[in-house]
C-alpha cells in the first residue's frame, strides 16, 4: 500500500504555506510507504501526482471568510469539494476542479482525504496568521492515523 501526502500552497504567501509546512512535518517522520510532497496546486499536475497511490491526503489553505485556523475535512470520494473555498491564484484549474475532473475520468485514488485550513493572509510576502501557525500541529495529529498504517 502506498500513501501520498500533498501539501498544496506557496511558502511565501502567508497562510498559503500551511499545506507545504504540514507535508514537510510528515516527510520528516520518514514513514515507510509514505511520500510527502509540496505542490503548487495546479490541478492537472495534482491528478498526475496522485496517480498510482492507494491513499492520498491533500492539505490546502481555504479562504471562505471563516475564523483563521479553522480546520475542515472532506472525504473527496463521497462528494464534491466546495470549490469556492480553495484559492487558485494564477491557476483556474485548482484542487476542487482536479478532484471533479478525476472523478469524471475515473482517476481518483481509492482513498482521497482533503484537509483545509482557513486563512486570511495570502499576498506575496505576508506573514502566516498566528491562528493558522498554531493549527499546523493539529492538522499533523489529525492525519497521523491516516499515515500510520
N, CA, C and O atoms as a GROMACS GRO file, in nm:
protein
  596
    1UNK      N    1   0.086  -0.118   0.000
    1UNK     CA    2   0.000   0.000   0.000
    1UNK      C    3   0.090   0.124   0.000
    1UNK      O    4   0.187   0.130   0.075
    2UNK      N    5   0.057   0.221  -0.083
    2UNK     CA    6   0.134   0.345  -0.087
    2UNK      C    7   0.044   0.462  -0.051
    2UNK      O    8  -0.075   0.465  -0.083
    3UNK      N    9   0.104   0.558   0.016
    3UNK     CA   10   0.029   0.676   0.056
    3UNK      C   11   0.107   0.800   0.015
    3UNK      O   12   0.230   0.804   0.023
    4UNK      N   13   0.032   0.901  -0.028
    4UNK     CA   14   0.089   1.028  -0.067
    4UNK      C   15   0.023   1.139   0.013
    4UNK      O   16  -0.100   1.146   0.019
    5UNK      N   17   0.104   1.224   0.074
    5UNK     CA   18   0.056   1.343   0.142
    5UNK      C   19   0.101   1.461   0.057
    5UNK      O   20   0.220   1.478   0.032
    6UNK      N   21   0.005   1.543   0.013
    6UNK     CA   22   0.036   1.657  -0.073
    6UNK      C   23   0.002   1.785   0.002
    6UNK      O   24  -0.114   1.807   0.039
    7UNK      N   25   0.101   1.868   0.024
    7UNK     CA   26   0.080   2.000   0.085
    7UNK      C   27   0.073   2.104  -0.024
    7UNK      O   28   0.175   2.140  -0.083
    8UNK      N   29  -0.047   2.152  -0.052
    8UNK     CA   30  -0.068   2.250  -0.160
    8UNK      C   31  -0.049   2.391  -0.104
    8UNK      O   32  -0.099   2.424   0.003
    9UNK      N   33   0.023   2.473  -0.179
    9UNK     CA   34   0.037   2.613  -0.140
    9UNK      C   35   0.171   2.672  -0.180
    9UNK      O   36   0.250   2.610  -0.252
   10UNK      N   37   0.193   2.792  -0.130
   10UNK     CA   38   0.315   2.868  -0.160
   10UNK      C   39   0.373   2.919  -0.029
   10UNK      O   40   0.305   2.990   0.045
   11UNK      N   41   0.496   2.885  -0.002
   11UNK     CA   42   0.560   2.919   0.125
   11UNK      C   43   0.572   3.068   0.150
   11UNK      O   44   0.584   3.109   0.266
   12UNK      N   45   0.571   3.150   0.048
   12UNK     CA   46   0.592   3.293   0.066
   12UNK      C   47   0.463   3.373   0.053
   12UNK      O   48   0.466   3.493   0.025
   13UNK      N   49   0.349   3.307   0.074
   13UNK     CA   50   0.219   3.374   0.067
   13UNK      C   51   0.140   3.350   0.196
   13UNK      O   52   0.027   3.303   0.193
   14UNK      N   53   0.201   3.383   0.308
   14UNK     CA   54   0.132   3.380   0.437
   14UNK      C   55   0.068   3.246   0.469
   14UNK      O   56   0.136   3.144   0.478
   15UNK      N   57  -0.064   3.248   0.486
   15UNK     CA   58  -0.138   3.129   0.526
   15UNK      C   59  -0.137   3.019   0.420
   15UNK      O   60  -0.165   2.903   0.451
   16UNK      N   61  -0.106   3.055   0.298
   16UNK     CA   62  -0.099   2.956   0.191
   16UNK      C   63   0.017   2.858   0.212
   16UNK      O   64   0.025   2.757   0.143
   17UNK      N   65   0.106   2.888   0.305
   17UNK     CA   66   0.218   2.799   0.336
   17UNK      C   67   0.176   2.681   0.423
   17UNK      O   68   0.257   2.590   0.445
   18UNK      N   69   0.054   2.679   0.473
   18UNK     CA   70   0.010   2.574   0.566
   18UNK      C   71   0.028   2.435   0.507
   18UNK      O   72   0.084   2.347   0.572
   19UNK      N   73  -0.019   2.412   0.385
   19UNK     CA   74  -0.008   2.280   0.323
   19UNK      C   75   0.136   2.233   0.311
   19UNK      O   76   0.168   2.122   0.356
   20UNK      N   77   0.225   2.313   0.251
   20UNK     CA   78   0.365   2.270   0.241
   20UNK      C   79   0.431   2.245   0.377
   20UNK      O   80   0.511   2.153   0.390
   21UNK      N   81   0.397   2.325   0.478
   21UNK     CA   82   0.458   2.304   0.610
   21UNK      C   83   0.411   2.174   0.675
   21UNK      O   84   0.489   2.107   0.741
   22UNK      N   85   0.285   2.140   0.657
   22UNK     CA   86   0.236   2.012   0.709
   22UNK      C   87   0.304   1.896   0.636
   22UNK      O   88   0.349   1.801   0.700
   23UNK      N   89   0.314   1.904   0.503
   23UNK     CA   90   0.382   1.799   0.426
   23UNK      C   91   0.527   1.784   0.472
   23UNK      O   92   0.578   1.673   0.480
   24UNK      N   93   0.592   1.895   0.500
   24UNK     CA   94   0.731   1.891   0.548
   24UNK      C   95   0.741   1.816   0.681
   24UNK      O   96   0.833   1.737   0.702
   25UNK      N   97   0.645   1.840   0.771
   25UNK     CA   98   0.646   1.772   0.901
   25UNK      C   99   0.621   1.622   0.886
   25UNK      O  100   0.682   1.541   0.956
   26UNK      N  101   0.532   1.586   0.795
   26UNK     CA  102   0.507   1.443   0.770
   26UNK      C  103   0.630   1.379   0.707
   26UNK      O  104   0.667   1.268   0.744
   27UNK      N  105   0.694   1.447   0.612
   27UNK     CA  106   0.814   1.394   0.547
   27UNK      C  107   0.925   1.370   0.649
   27UNK      O  108   1.000   1.273   0.637
   28UNK      N  109   0.936   1.457   0.747
   28UNK     CA  110   1.040   1.444   0.849
   28UNK      C  111   1.025   1.317   0.931
   28UNK      O  112   1.122   1.271   0.991
   29UNK      N  113   0.906   1.260   0.935
   29UNK     CA  114   0.883   1.136   1.009
   29UNK      C  115   0.939   1.014   0.936
   29UNK      O  116   0.959   0.909   0.996
   30UNK      N  117   0.966   1.027   0.805
   30UNK     CA  118   1.024   0.920   0.723
   30UNK      C  119   0.952   0.787   0.744
   30UNK      O  120   1.015   0.685   0.770
   31UNK      N  121   0.821   0.788   0.731
   31UNK     CA  122   0.740   0.667   0.749
   31UNK      C  123   0.749   0.579   0.626
   31UNK      O  124   0.740   0.629   0.514
   32UNK      N  125   0.766   0.448   0.644
   32UNK     CA  126   0.773   0.359   0.529
   32UNK      C  127   0.642   0.359   0.450
   32UNK      O  128   0.534   0.354   0.509
   33UNK      N  129   0.652   0.364   0.319
   33UNK     CA  130   0.535   0.361   0.234
   33UNK      C  131   0.462   0.493   0.222
   33UNK      O  132   0.357   0.500   0.158
   34UNK      N  133   0.516   0.600   0.284
   34UNK     CA  134   0.451   0.730   0.282
   34UNK      C  135   0.544   0.831   0.215
   34UNK      O  136   0.660   0.847   0.255
   35UNK      N  137   0.493   0.897   0.114
   35UNK     CA  138   0.565   1.006   0.047
   35UNK      C  139   0.491   1.135   0.077
   35UNK      O  140   0.368   1.140   0.068
   36UNK      N  141   0.563   1.239   0.112
   36UNK     CA  142   0.502   1.369   0.139
   36UNK      C  143   0.570   1.473   0.051
   36UNK      O  144   0.693   1.484   0.049
   37UNK      N  145   0.488   1.550  -0.023
   37UNK     CA  146   0.543   1.647  -0.117
   37UNK      C  147   0.474   1.782  -0.102
   37UNK      O  148   0.361   1.791  -0.054
   38UNK      N  149   0.543   1.883  -0.144
   38UNK     CA  150   0.488   2.019  -0.156
   38UNK      C  151   0.444   2.035  -0.302
   38UNK      O  152   0.510   1.988  -0.394
   39UNK      N  153   0.330   2.103  -0.322
   39UNK     CA  154   0.278   2.118  -0.458
   39UNK      C  155   0.221   2.259  -0.476
   39UNK      O  156   0.166   2.316  -0.382
   40UNK      N  157   0.233   2.313  -0.594
   40UNK     CA  158   0.186   2.448  -0.626
   40UNK      C  159   0.035   2.457  -0.644
   40UNK      O  160  -0.020   2.567  -0.639
   41UNK      N  161  -0.033   2.346  -0.666
   41UNK     CA  162  -0.179   2.346  -0.672
   41UNK      C  163  -0.242   2.342  -0.810
   41UNK      O  164  -0.364   2.344  -0.821
   42UNK      N  165  -0.163   2.334  -0.915
   42UNK     CA  166  -0.221   2.327  -1.050
   42UNK      C  167  -0.288   2.190  -1.065
   42UNK      O  168  -0.225   2.087  -1.042
   43UNK      N  169  -0.415   2.191  -1.104
   43UNK     CA  170  -0.500   2.074  -1.100
   43UNK      C  171  -0.458   1.955  -1.184
   43UNK      O  172  -0.462   1.842  -1.136
   44UNK      N  173  -0.416   1.977  -1.308
   44UNK     CA  174  -0.382   1.862  -1.391
   44UNK      C  175  -0.257   1.792  -1.338
   44UNK      O  176  -0.246   1.670  -1.345
   45UNK      N  177  -0.164   1.869  -1.284
   45UNK     CA  178  -0.044   1.808  -1.226
   45UNK      C  179  -0.079   1.734  -1.096
   45UNK      O  180  -0.019   1.630  -1.067
   46UNK      N  181  -0.173   1.786  -1.018
   46UNK     CA  182  -0.218   1.714  -0.898
   46UNK      C  183  -0.270   1.576  -0.936
   46UNK      O  184  -0.238   1.477  -0.871
   47UNK      N  185  -0.350   1.570  -1.042
   47UNK     CA  186  -0.405   1.442  -1.087
   47UNK      C  187  -0.293   1.344  -1.122
   47UNK      O  188  -0.302   1.225  -1.091
   48UNK      N  189  -0.188   1.392  -1.186
   48UNK     CA  190  -0.075   1.307  -1.220
   48UNK      C  191   0.000   1.261  -1.095
   48UNK      O  192   0.041   1.145  -1.086
   49UNK      N  193   0.016   1.351  -1.000
   49UNK     CA  194   0.092   1.319  -0.879
   49UNK      C  195   0.025   1.210  -0.797
   49UNK      O  196   0.093   1.123  -0.744
   50UNK      N  197  -0.110   1.213  -0.785
   50UNK     CA  198  -0.174   1.113  -0.700
   50UNK      C  199  -0.200   0.982  -0.774
   50UNK      O  200  -0.240   0.883  -0.713
   51UNK      N  201  -0.177   0.979  -0.903
   51UNK     CA  202  -0.195   0.857  -0.982
   51UNK      C  203  -0.106   0.745  -0.927
   51UNK      O  204   0.013   0.765  -0.903
   52UNK      N  205  -0.165   0.627  -0.907
   52UNK     CA  206  -0.090   0.511  -0.861
   52UNK      C  207  -0.080   0.496  -0.711
   52UNK      O  208  -0.024   0.397  -0.663
   53UNK      N  209  -0.131   0.591  -0.636
   53UNK     CA  210  -0.127   0.582  -0.490
   53UNK      C  211  -0.261   0.529  -0.437
   53UNK      O  212  -0.367   0.562  -0.490
   54UNK      N  213  -0.253   0.446  -0.334
   54UNK     CA  214  -0.373   0.388  -0.274
   54UNK      C  215  -0.449   0.487  -0.185
   54UNK      O  216  -0.572   0.489  -0.182
   55UNK      N  217  -0.373   0.566  -0.114
   55UNK     CA  218  -0.432   0.664  -0.021
   55UNK      C  219  -0.364   0.798  -0.043
   55UNK      O  220  -0.241   0.806  -0.055
   56UNK      N  221  -0.445   0.904  -0.048
   56UNK     CA  222  -0.391   1.038  -0.069
   56UNK      C  223  -0.457   1.132   0.032
   56UNK      O  224  -0.579   1.130   0.052
   57UNK      N  225  -0.374   1.214   0.095
   57UNK     CA  226  -0.423   1.322   0.181
   57UNK      C  227  -0.370   1.451   0.122
   57UNK      O  228  -0.249   1.466   0.101
   58UNK      N  229  -0.459   1.546   0.096
   58UNK     CA  230  -0.420   1.676   0.043
   58UNK      C  231  -0.453   1.781   0.149
   58UNK      O  232  -0.564   1.785   0.202
   59UNK      N  233  -0.356   1.867   0.179
   59UNK     CA  234  -0.375   1.975   0.274
   59UNK      C  235  -0.362   2.105   0.198
   59UNK      O  236  -0.263   2.126   0.127
   60UNK      N  237  -0.460   2.194   0.213
   60UNK     CA  238  -0.458   2.322   0.142
   60UNK      C  239  -0.524   2.428   0.228
   60UNK      O  240  -0.612   2.398   0.308
   61UNK      N  241  -0.482   2.551   0.211
   61UNK     CA  242  -0.546   2.664   0.278
   61UNK      C  243  -0.680   2.692   0.211
   61UNK      O  244  -0.697   2.669   0.091
   62UNK      N  245  -0.774   2.741   0.289
   62UNK     CA  246  -0.904   2.781   0.236
   62UNK      C  247  -0.926   2.929   0.264
   62UNK      O  248  -0.863   2.987   0.354
   63UNK      N  249  -1.014   2.989   0.186
   63UNK     CA  250  -1.045   3.131   0.206
   63UNK      C  251  -1.195   3.153   0.192
   63UNK      O  252  -1.242   3.212   0.095
   64UNK      N  253  -1.267   3.104   0.292
   64UNK     CA  254  -1.412   3.112   0.289
   64UNK      C  255  -1.471   3.217   0.381
   64UNK      O  256  -1.592   3.224   0.398
   65UNK      N  257  -1.386   3.300   0.441
   65UNK     CA  258  -1.435   3.404   0.529
   65UNK      C  259  -1.455   3.360   0.673
   65UNK      O  260  -1.508   3.436   0.754
   66UNK      N  261  -1.414   3.238   0.706
   66UNK     CA  262  -1.429   3.187   0.842
   66UNK      C  263  -1.316   3.233   0.933
   66UNK      O  264  -1.231   3.313   0.895
   67UNK      N  265  -1.319   3.182   1.053
   67UNK     CA  266  -1.218   3.214   1.153
   67UNK      C  267  -1.083   3.155   1.112
   67UNK      O  268  -1.075   3.035   1.085
   68UNK      N  269  -0.976   3.236   1.108
   68UNK     CA  270  -0.845   3.182   1.072
   68UNK      C  271  -0.806   3.067   1.165
   68UNK      O  272  -0.827   3.072   1.286
   69UNK      N  273  -0.749   2.962   1.105
   69UNK     CA  274  -0.707   2.845   1.180
   69UNK      C  275  -0.812   2.736   1.188
   69UNK      O  276  -0.784   2.626   1.236
   70UNK      N  277  -0.935   2.764   1.141
   70UNK     CA  278  -1.040   2.662   1.141
   70UNK      C  279  -1.002   2.550   1.045
   70UNK      O  280  -0.964   2.576   0.930
   71UNK      N  281  -1.011   2.427   1.092
   71UNK     CA  282  -0.975   2.311   1.012
   71UNK      C  283  -1.103   2.241   0.966
   71UNK      O  284  -1.193   2.215   1.046
   72UNK      N  285  -1.108   2.211   0.837
   72UNK     CA  286  -1.221   2.136   0.780
   72UNK      C  287  -1.166   2.013   0.710
   72UNK      O  288  -1.051   2.012   0.665
   73UNK      N  289  -1.247   1.911   0.701
   73UNK     CA  290  -1.203   1.786   0.639
   73UNK      C  291  -1.313   1.733   0.548
   73UNK      O  292  -1.431   1.737   0.583
   74UNK      N  293  -1.273   1.682   0.431
   74UNK     CA  294  -1.368   1.626   0.335
   74UNK      C  295  -1.320   1.491   0.287
   74UNK      O  296  -1.201   1.472   0.261
   75UNK      N  297  -1.412   1.399   0.273
   75UNK     CA  298  -1.387   1.273   0.204
   75UNK      C  299  -1.422   1.303   0.058
   75UNK      O  300  -1.539   1.306   0.021
   76UNK      N  301  -1.320   1.324  -0.024
   76UNK     CA  302  -1.343   1.365  -0.162
   76UNK      C  303  -1.405   1.255  -0.246
   76UNK      O  304  -1.453   1.280  -0.356
   77UNK      N  305  -1.404   1.133  -0.195
   77UNK     CA  306  -1.468   1.024  -0.267
   77UNK      C  307  -1.620   1.032  -0.252
   77UNK      O  308  -1.694   0.984  -0.339
   78UNK      N  309  -1.667   1.091  -0.143
   78UNK     CA  310  -1.809   1.092  -0.112
   78UNK      C  311  -1.886   1.204  -0.180
   78UNK      O  312  -2.002   1.186  -0.217
   79UNK      N  313  -1.823   1.320  -0.197
   79UNK     CA  314  -1.896   1.436  -0.250
   79UNK      C  315  -1.797   1.538  -0.307
   79UNK      O  316  -1.680   1.537  -0.270
   80UNK      N  317  -1.845   1.625  -0.395
   80UNK     CA  318  -1.758   1.731  -0.448
   80UNK      C  319  -1.709   1.824  -0.338
   80UNK      O  320  -1.776   1.844  -0.237
   81UNK      N  321  -1.591   1.880  -0.359
   81UNK     CA  322  -1.537   1.980  -0.267
   81UNK      C  323  -1.604   2.114  -0.293
   81UNK      O  324  -1.644   2.142  -0.406
   82UNK      N  325  -1.618   2.197  -0.190
   82UNK     CA  326  -1.672   2.331  -0.212
   82UNK      C  327  -1.567   2.418  -0.284
   82UNK      O  328  -1.478   2.474  -0.220
   83UNK      N  329  -1.578   2.428  -0.414
   83UNK     CA  330  -1.476   2.491  -0.498
   83UNK      C  331  -1.440   2.632  -0.457
   83UNK      O  332  -1.324   2.672  -0.469
   84UNK      N  333  -1.535   2.710  -0.409
   84UNK     CA  334  -1.508   2.848  -0.375
   84UNK      C  335  -1.417   2.867  -0.255
   84UNK      O  336  -1.370   2.979  -0.231
   85UNK      N  337  -1.389   2.762  -0.180
   85UNK     CA  338  -1.304   2.775  -0.061
   85UNK      C  339  -1.156   2.771  -0.091
   85UNK      O  340  -1.076   2.824  -0.013
   86UNK      N  341  -1.116   2.710  -0.202
   86UNK     CA  342  -0.976   2.687  -0.229
   86UNK      C  343  -0.920   2.794  -0.323
   86UNK      O  344  -0.968   2.808  -0.435
   87UNK      N  345  -0.818   2.868  -0.278
   87UNK     CA  346  -0.760   2.972  -0.364
   87UNK      C  347  -0.690   2.911  -0.484
   87UNK      O  348  -0.625   2.807  -0.473
   88UNK      N  349  -0.703   2.978  -0.599
   88UNK     CA  350  -0.642   2.926  -0.722
   88UNK      C  351  -0.524   3.011  -0.768
   88UNK      O  352  -0.446   2.966  -0.852
   89UNK      N  353  -0.509   3.130  -0.717
   89UNK     CA  354  -0.403   3.221  -0.760
   89UNK      C  355  -0.404   3.233  -0.912
   89UNK      O  356  -0.503   3.277  -0.970
   90UNK      N  357  -0.296   3.193  -0.976
   90UNK     CA  358  -0.290   3.208  -1.122
   90UNK      C  359  -0.348   3.088  -1.196
   90UNK      O  360  -0.354   3.088  -1.319
   91UNK      N  361  -0.389   2.985  -1.122
   91UNK     CA  362  -0.442   2.865  -1.186
   91UNK      C  363  -0.594   2.867  -1.182
   91UNK      O  364  -0.653   2.884  -1.075
   92UNK      N  365  -0.657   2.850  -1.296
   92UNK     CA  366  -0.802   2.843  -1.300
   92UNK      C  367  -0.851   2.701  -1.274
   92UNK      O  368  -0.970   2.678  -1.254
   93UNK      N  369  -0.758   2.607  -1.276
   93UNK     CA  370  -0.791   2.467  -1.256
   93UNK      C  371  -0.715   2.421  -1.133
   93UNK      O  372  -0.601   2.375  -1.143
   94UNK      N  373  -0.780   2.432  -1.016
   94UNK     CA  374  -0.714   2.402  -0.890
   94UNK      C  375  -0.757   2.269  -0.831
   94UNK      O  376  -0.800   2.179  -0.903
   95UNK      N  377  -0.745   2.258  -0.700
   95UNK     CA  378  -0.772   2.134  -0.630
   95UNK      C  379  -0.915   2.084  -0.649
   95UNK      O  380  -0.935   1.968  -0.688
   96UNK      N  381  -1.012   2.168  -0.624
   96UNK     CA  382  -1.152   2.123  -0.636
   96UNK      C  383  -1.184   2.078  -0.779
   96UNK      O  384  -1.253   1.979  -0.800
   97UNK      N  385  -1.132   2.151  -0.876
   97UNK     CA  386  -1.156   2.115  -1.016
   97UNK      C  387  -1.084   1.986  -1.053
   97UNK      O  388  -1.135   1.905  -1.130
   98UNK      N  389  -0.964   1.967  -0.996
   98UNK     CA  390  -0.889   1.844  -1.022
   98UNK      C  391  -0.964   1.722  -0.969
   98UNK      O  392  -0.970   1.618  -1.035
   99UNK      N  393  -1.020   1.735  -0.850
   99UNK     CA  394  -1.095   1.624  -0.792
   99UNK      C  395  -1.214   1.588  -0.881
   99UNK      O  396  -1.238   1.471  -0.908
  100UNK      N  397  -1.286   1.688  -0.926
  100UNK     CA  398  -1.404   1.659  -1.008
  100UNK      C  399  -1.368   1.606  -1.146
  100UNK      O  400  -1.436   1.518  -1.198
  101UNK      N  401  -1.261   1.658  -1.205
  101UNK     CA  402  -1.217   1.605  -1.334
  101UNK      C  403  -1.171   1.460  -1.318
  101UNK      O  404  -1.204   1.374  -1.400
  102UNK      N  405  -1.095   1.432  -1.213
  102UNK     CA  406  -1.050   1.295  -1.188
  102UNK      C  407  -1.169   1.202  -1.163
  102UNK      O  408  -1.167   1.086  -1.205
  103UNK      N  409  -1.272   1.253  -1.095
  103UNK     CA  410  -1.393   1.173  -1.072
  103UNK      C  411  -1.458   1.136  -1.206
  103UNK      O  412  -1.496   1.021  -1.228
  104UNK      N  413  -1.470   1.235  -1.295
  104UNK     CA  414  -1.530   1.211  -1.427
  104UNK      C  415  -1.449   1.113  -1.512
  104UNK      O  416  -1.505   1.034  -1.588
  105UNK      N  417  -1.317   1.120  -1.498
  105UNK     CA  418  -1.228   1.035  -1.578
  105UNK      C  419  -1.198   0.900  -1.513
  105UNK      O  420  -1.128   0.818  -1.571
  106UNK      N  421  -1.251   0.878  -1.393
  106UNK     CA  422  -1.221   0.755  -1.321
  106UNK      C  423  -1.078   0.749  -1.272
  106UNK      O  424  -1.019   0.641  -1.265
  107UNK      N  425  -1.020   0.865  -1.237
  107UNK     CA  426  -0.879   0.872  -1.197
  107UNK      C  427  -0.860   0.918  -1.053
  107UNK      O  428  -0.752   0.964  -1.017
  108UNK      N  429  -0.963   0.905  -0.970
  108UNK     CA  430  -0.945   0.934  -0.828
  108UNK      C  431  -0.873   0.817  -0.762
  108UNK      O  432  -0.893   0.702  -0.801
  109UNK      N  433  -0.789   0.846  -0.664
  109UNK     CA  434  -0.729   0.734  -0.589
  109UNK      C  435  -0.838   0.664  -0.508
  109UNK      O  436  -0.944   0.723  -0.486
  110UNK      N  437  -0.815   0.542  -0.462
  110UNK     CA  438  -0.918   0.472  -0.384
  110UNK      C  439  -0.962   0.546  -0.258
  110UNK      O  440  -1.078   0.539  -0.219
  111UNK      N  441  -0.868   0.618  -0.195
  111UNK     CA  442  -0.900   0.699  -0.077
  111UNK      C  443  -0.840   0.837  -0.099
  111UNK      O  444  -0.721   0.851  -0.128
  112UNK      N  445  -0.923   0.940  -0.086
  112UNK     CA  446  -0.877   1.078  -0.101
  112UNK      C  447  -0.939   1.165   0.009
  112UNK      O  448  -1.058   1.193   0.008
  113UNK      N  449  -0.855   1.206   0.103
  113UNK     CA  450  -0.895   1.293   0.212
  113UNK      C  451  -0.839   1.432   0.186
  113UNK      O  452  -0.721   1.447   0.155
  114UNK      N  453  -0.924   1.534   0.197
  114UNK     CA  454  -0.879   1.672   0.179
  114UNK      C  455  -0.899   1.745   0.311
  114UNK      O  456  -1.007   1.742   0.369
  115UNK      N  457  -0.794   1.811   0.356
  115UNK     CA  458  -0.800   1.890   0.479
  115UNK      C  459  -0.772   2.035   0.442
  115UNK      O  460  -0.671   2.067   0.381
  116UNK      N  461  -0.864   2.122   0.481
  116UNK     CA  462  -0.849   2.265   0.456
  116UNK      C  463  -0.830   2.339   0.586
  116UNK      O  464  -0.888   2.304   0.689
  117UNK      N  465  -0.749   2.442   0.583
  117UNK     CA  466  -0.730   2.529   0.699
  117UNK      C  467  -0.759   2.672   0.657
  117UNK      O  468  -0.699   2.724   0.562
  118UNK      N  469  -0.851   2.733   0.727
  118UNK     CA  470  -0.895   2.868   0.692
  118UNK      C  471  -0.785   2.970   0.718
  118UNK      O  472  -0.727   2.975   0.826
  119UNK      N  473  -0.759   3.050   0.617
  119UNK     CA  474  -0.659   3.156   0.628
  119UNK      C  475  -0.716   3.290   0.584
  119UNK      O  476  -0.826   3.298   0.530
  120UNK      N  477  -0.638   3.394   0.608
  120UNK     CA  478  -0.680   3.528   0.566
  120UNK      C  479  -0.568   3.605   0.496
  120UNK      O  480  -0.594   3.704   0.428
  121UNK      N  481  -0.444   3.560   0.511
  121UNK     CA  482  -0.329   3.633   0.456
  121UNK      C  483  -0.270   3.551   0.341
  121UNK      O  484  -0.206   3.449   0.364
  122UNK      N  485  -0.292   3.597   0.217
  122UNK     CA  486  -0.248   3.519   0.101
  122UNK      C  487  -0.161   3.599   0.004
  122UNK      O  488  -0.123   3.546  -0.100
  123UNK      N  489  -0.128   3.722   0.034
  123UNK     CA  490  -0.048   3.803  -0.057
  123UNK      C  491   0.100   3.765  -0.045
  123UNK      O  492   0.145   3.720   0.060
  124UNK      N  493   0.173   3.784  -0.154
  124UNK     CA  494   0.316   3.757  -0.152
  124UNK      C  495   0.382   3.838  -0.042
  124UNK      O  496   0.362   3.959  -0.031
  125UNK      N  497   0.462   3.771   0.040
  125UNK     CA  498   0.533   3.836   0.148
  125UNK      C  499   0.457   3.846   0.279
  125UNK      O  500   0.514   3.886   0.380
  126UNK      N  501   0.328   3.810   0.280
  126UNK     CA  502   0.251   3.814   0.405
  126UNK      C  503   0.309   3.714   0.504
  126UNK      O  504   0.364   3.611   0.465
  127UNK      N  505   0.297   3.746   0.632
  127UNK     CA  506   0.332   3.652   0.738
  127UNK      C  507   0.213   3.560   0.760
  127UNK      O  508   0.098   3.596   0.733
  128UNK      N  509   0.240   3.441   0.810
  128UNK     CA  510   0.132   3.348   0.842
  128UNK      C  511   0.055   3.400   0.962
  128UNK      O  512   0.114   3.448   1.059
  129UNK      N  513  -0.077   3.389   0.956
  129UNK     CA  514  -0.164   3.429   1.066
  129UNK      C  515  -0.131   3.341   1.187
  129UNK      O  516  -0.119   3.219   1.171
  130UNK      N  517  -0.117   3.398   1.307
  130UNK     CA  518  -0.083   3.317   1.425
  130UNK      C  519  -0.178   3.199   1.448
  130UNK      O  520  -0.132   3.091   1.486
  131UNK      N  521  -0.306   3.216   1.424
  131UNK     CA  522  -0.401   3.105   1.444
  131UNK      C  523  -0.375   2.991   1.346
  131UNK      O  524  -0.391   2.875   1.382
  132UNK      N  525  -0.335   3.024   1.225
  132UNK     CA  526  -0.302   2.920   1.126
  132UNK      C  527  -0.175   2.849   1.168
  132UNK      O  528  -0.167   2.726   1.162
  133UNK      N  529  -0.075   2.923   1.211
  133UNK     CA  530   0.050   2.862   1.256
  133UNK      C  531   0.026   2.767   1.372
  133UNK      O  532   0.086   2.659   1.377
  134UNK      N  533  -0.060   2.804   1.466
  134UNK     CA  534  -0.090   2.717   1.580
  134UNK      C  535  -0.164   2.591   1.537
  134UNK      O  536  -0.149   2.486   1.600
  135UNK      N  537  -0.243   2.600   1.431
  135UNK     CA  538  -0.325   2.487   1.387
  135UNK      C  539  -0.246   2.380   1.312
  135UNK      O  540  -0.296   2.269   1.293
  136UNK      N  541  -0.125   2.410   1.268
  136UNK     CA  542  -0.047   2.314   1.190
  136UNK      C  543  -0.026   2.183   1.265
  136UNK      O  544  -0.040   2.076   1.207
  137UNK      N  545   0.007   2.191   1.394
  137UNK     CA  546   0.028   2.070   1.473
  137UNK      C  547  -0.101   1.988   1.482
  137UNK      O  548  -0.097   1.865   1.480
  138UNK      N  549  -0.215   2.057   1.492
  138UNK     CA  550  -0.344   1.985   1.496
  138UNK      C  551  -0.368   1.908   1.366
  138UNK      O  552  -0.421   1.797   1.369
  139UNK      N  553  -0.331   1.968   1.254
  139UNK     CA  554  -0.351   1.901   1.126
  139UNK      C  555  -0.262   1.777   1.118
  139UNK      O  556  -0.306   1.671   1.074
  140UNK      N  557  -0.136   1.790   1.162
  140UNK     CA  558  -0.046   1.674   1.160
  140UNK      C  559  -0.104   1.563   1.246
  140UNK      O  560  -0.102   1.446   1.206
  141UNK      N  561  -0.156   1.597   1.363
  141UNK     CA  562  -0.216   1.495   1.450
  141UNK      C  563  -0.343   1.436   1.389
  141UNK      O  564  -0.371   1.318   1.407
  142UNK      N  565  -0.418   1.517   1.320
  142UNK     CA  566  -0.542   1.469   1.257
  142UNK      C  567  -0.513   1.366   1.148
  142UNK      O  568  -0.588   1.270   1.132
  143UNK      N  569  -0.405   1.387   1.074
  143UNK     CA  570  -0.377   1.293   0.965
  143UNK      C  571  -0.286   1.178   1.007
  143UNK      O  572  -0.266   1.085   0.930
  144UNK      N  573  -0.230   1.184   1.127
  144UNK     CA  574  -0.142   1.076   1.171
  144UNK      C  575  -0.207   0.939   1.161
  144UNK      O  576  -0.141   0.846   1.114
  145UNK      N  577  -0.333   0.921   1.202
  145UNK     CA  578  -0.393   0.787   1.184
  145UNK      C  579  -0.399   0.744   1.037
  145UNK      O  580  -0.401   0.624   1.008
  146UNK      N  581  -0.403   0.840   0.946
  146UNK     CA  582  -0.409   0.806   0.803
  146UNK      C  583  -0.272   0.763   0.750
  146UNK      O  584  -0.264   0.684   0.656
  147UNK      N  585  -0.165   0.815   0.809
  147UNK     CA  586  -0.032   0.783   0.758
  147UNK      C  587   0.034   0.668   0.831
  147UNK      O  588   0.124   0.604   0.777
  148UNK      N  589  -0.009   0.640   0.954
  148UNK     CA  590   0.049   0.529   1.031
  148UNK      C  591  -0.031   0.403   1.008
  148UNK      O  592  -0.104   0.358   1.097
  149UNK      N  593  -0.019   0.344   0.891
  149UNK     CA  594  -0.094   0.223   0.862
  149UNK      C  595  -0.004   0.103   0.855
  149UNK      O  596  -0.050  -0.008   0.831
   0.00000   0.00000   0.00000
